[in-house]
Amino acid sequence: MTEPVTDPAAANIDRAASWGTGVFVVTNVLAALVKQVQLVALVVDLVLFVGGTGVMLWALVVAANRSREREMTMAGIFFLAGSAPRDVQRRLLGAFAVEVAVAFAVAIAHPSTALAFAILVPVYGLALTGQWGARYGTFPPRKPAQKRRTR
């Protein structure tokens, strides 16, 4: 099992996931009920999507750098499979799951409105999970490359 992470920046990733998901849920559910709030929900959706895209790219760069010394896996980075404590997995993947559920519910209920953009938001949750996995995930040391036989 993995050890608890004590870096305060790891807690910031947790907080960003909780707050971002909370704001997304509140604005989109409210917009589904009150048409005048749809523009606010659209702005929130696009900000979370664009921010998530940036965080995702940053996570990939961090993971690429760490992969020089560690055996990184995509499942370990983006789904924290075997690389994070259970409580971290539960919180980050839970926020991601809530984003997916709300995004689909709102987009299906209001397909031809600004609320259809909600489907882009889960990029945010997955990106934060990837950032946590890339920075703080526990991965085994990289195995030395085997020499190729020459003829």
N, C-alpha and C positions, 0 to 999 in steps of 0.2 A: 504494500500500500504506500501511497505517497505521503510525504510529510506536510504538515500545515505550512502555508506560505505566510511570512510575517512582513513582507514588503508592503508599505502603505499604498504604493501604486496599484497593487493587485486589488486592494479594497476599492480603489477608485474605478477600476473596470467594473467591479460588481455594482457599485453605486450608479454608474452610467447606464448599465443594463437595466437596473430597476427603475430609475427615473425615466429613461427614454421609453421603456415599455409602458410605464404608467401614463405618461403624457400621451403616447400613441393611443392607448386604450380609451382614455377619457375623451380625447378630442374626436376620435372616430366613432365611438358609440354615441356621443352627443350629436355629432354631425348626421348620424343615421336617423336620429330622432328629430333633429331641428335642422331644416334645410339651410338656414342662414349661417350655420357653423361650418358648412362644407369647405369654404375657402380656407379657413383656419386649419382644418384637418388636412387639406391638400398641402399647405405650407409645411406643416409638421411632417407629413409623409415624405415630402421631397427633401427636407433638411435631414431627416434620419437616413434616407436612402443615400444621399450624397456623402454625408458624414460616414456612414457605414462602408461605402465604397472606398473612401480614403483609409479608414482603419483596416479594411481588408487588405489593401495593397501594402500597408505598413506591416501587417501581420505576416504577409508572405515574405517581405524583405527580412524581417527579424528571424523567421523560420529558416530562410535560406542561409543566413549567417550562422545560426546555431547548428545547422545540419552538417557543417564542416567538422564538428566535434561530437555530435550526438546523432543517433539513429532516429530521426524524426519520422512520424507517420502522419498522413492526412487525418486519419481518424483520431489520433492523439491530439493533433493541433486543433481541429475544428469541432470535434465532438468530445474531446477530453477523455477518450477511451484509454483507460489505464494510465493516464498522465496527470490526473488531478484528484484531489480529495473529493469524496462523495458530496460533501456539502457545497463545494464550488460547482461541481457538475450539476447538482440539483438546481442551484440558483441561476446559473447562466443558461443552461439548456431549458430550464423552466421558463425563463423570460423569452427565449427564442420560440418555444412551443406556444406560448400565449400570443406572441406576435403573429405566428403562422395562423393560429385558430381565428383570431380577431380579423386578420387581413382577409382570409377566405370568406368569413361570415359577412363582413361588410361589403366586400367586392361582389359577392354573389347576390346579396340583397339589393345592391344599388350599382349594377354593372355599367350603366351608361352615364355615370356622374363622376365627379371628381373623386369620389370615394373608391373608385376602382384602382386608384394609385396606391391604395393601402397594401396591395399585393407586393410592392417593392420594399416595404419596411423590414421584413425579416432578414434582409441583408445586414441590417444594423446589429441584430442580435447574434447572428452567425459570425460577423466580423469581430465583435467584442469577445466572443468565445474563442475565436482564432487568435486574437491578440493575447488573451490570457494563456492559451496553450503554447503559443510560440515563445512567450517571455518566461512563463513560470512552470510550464509543464515538465514533468519528470520523464526523461528519456534515457535509455542506456547509452554508454559511450559507443562511439563509432568503431566498427571493427576495421582492422587494417586491411587495405586492399590486397588481394592475392595477386602474386606476380603471374603474368601470363606466360605460358610455355611457348618457347620459340622453337621452330623446327630447324 
